[in-house]
Amino acid sequence: MYKSIASSLCVLLFCTAPWANENNPADVRDPTAPLGYNAVGAAADGEGFALNSILISPRRKLAIINGNTLREGEMVPGSADVKVQKILTQAVILQRADQTWVLRLSPDILKRH
């Protein structure tokens, strides 16, 4: 009798645990991420742009900014007409009218294959 009640309580606790952080998913840490990993990105500027990654191959250049995959000449989603002007091996140049930003990858993130 007591074992079935204890088992039921354990099941109830484990079933409600996922809803404990439902209101604030930012509090949930990815268990596969290394300690100290910053999910926001490698570089961020005052305008809120975060450079997550740069992918360069002989056929294409891609930059992942704020989680969006972009090519040269494309607009950053959610921004006020900010365009990816140039993608370099360690940096991305953004431009809006006469204003320019350079987002750089952190040296410890750079990987070459």
N, C-alpha and C positions, 0 to 999 in steps of 0.2 A: 504494500500500500504506500509506504513512505518512498520507496524507490520510484514508483510511478508518478507521485506528486513532485519529487525532486527532478525527475526527468522532464516532466511537463514544464516546470519553471525554467530549467536550463534551455529547453527549446524555445520558450517564450522570450528569454533574454537574448538569445542568439538571433532570433527573428526580428527583434526590434532594434538591434544594434545598427543596421544600415540606415535607419531613419533618424538616428541620433544627430547626425551631421547633415541632414538633408537641407536645412535652411542655409547653411554656409559650406558649400563644397570646397571652398578654398582651404578650409581647415584639415581636409583629408590629404595626407601625404602619400605619394605614390611609393609603395613598398619596394619597387624595383629600381627607383632612382638612387644614385649615390648620395651619401650624406653631404649636406651643404650645397646640393644642386639647386640652382636658381632657374625655375621653369619659365620665368618671364623672358629671358633671352640673354644673349651675350653682351649686347650693347643697347643702351637706351638713352635718348636725349630728352631735353626739357619739353618737347612737344608730345612725348608719349610714344615715340616710335621705338620698337624693340627689334633688333636684328637677331633672328634666331639662327640662321644658317645661310651659307652661300654654296651653291652647287654649280660647278663649271665643268663642262665637257667640251670636246671639239665642236659639237653641234649646237649647244645652247648654254646660256647663262641664266641661272635662277637665283633669286634671293627670297628668303622666307622672312617676312616682316610682319610682326604682330600675328603670326600664325598663318599668314596668307602667302601663297607662292606667286611671285611676280617676276615678270621679264622687264628688260629695259624698255622704257616708254609707257609702261602701264601705270595707272593711278593706284595709290594705296587706298583700299576700301576703308570707309569711315573717316577719311581725312577730307579736308577742304582743298581739293584739287592738288594734292601733293603727288608728284610724279617721280618714278624711279628713273633718274637721268642716266646713271652708269653703274654697272656691277663690276667690281674689281675682285681680285683674289682674296683680299682681306677686308674690304670695305664696300659700302654702297653709298652712292651720292644721290640724295633726294633733293627735289627742287619744287618750289611754289613761287611763281612769278619771279621776283628778284631775290628771294630768300633761298639759301642752300644749306643742307645738313649733310654731314658725313657720319655714317654709322660704321663703326669698326668692330671686327671680331676680336675677342680677347685672345692674346697669344697662346694661352693654355688650351684653347678650344680648337685651334687650327690643326687640321689633320691632312696630311698629304699621302696619296696612294700612288 
